[in-house]
Amino acid sequence: MSNGSTSKKIPEGTGLFRDILFKFRLMLCLIGDKRVDMLLKLIPIGTLIYLIMPLDFLFGPIDDAVVIYAGMELFIQLCPQGVVNEHKMVLKGSPSSDKSAEQNVIDAGFKSKE
């Protein structure tokens, strides 16, 4: 991974708040990743602006939570899938695919017959 994140590992589970926390941390990792297009990073920025200056469609915080969750989900879905999977593995505590690929490389020299 290019940014060398040393984030805390999130245990797997099925809870709603655990899922939201996992997606929030994944979103932060993706925002910090240089492989994600800058235009895509405008989606979470837009949802943050909405959080600061909400347009109330419904009464209470329900619409705010829906818009923020939908923006987070949309951003994750539009990011390159390989980058998303890499960050998911790091957050879940699995070894990164880049590290395992580096361990399987055999470095050898080549001599021509000339």
Long-range contacts (C-beta under 8 A, 24 or more apart in sequence): 1-33, 1-86, 1-87, 1-90, 1-96, 1-98, 2-33, 2-34, 2-35, 3-29, 3-32, 3-33, 3-34, 5-29, 5-32, 5-87, 5-90, 7-90, 7-91, 9-91, 9-92, 9-93, 10-91, 10-92, 12-92, 20-69, 22-91, 23-72, 23-73, 23-76, 24-72, 25-91, 26-76, 26-84, 26-87, 26-88, 26-91, 27-72, 27-75, 27-76, 29-87, 29-90, 29-91, 30-75, 30-76, 30-79, 30-83, 30-84, 30-87, 33-83, 33-87, 35-80, 35-83, 36-79, 36-80, 36-83, 40-75, 40-78, 40-79, 41-75, 43-71, 43-74, 43-75, 43-78, 44-71, 44-72, 44-75, 46-71, 47-71, 47-72
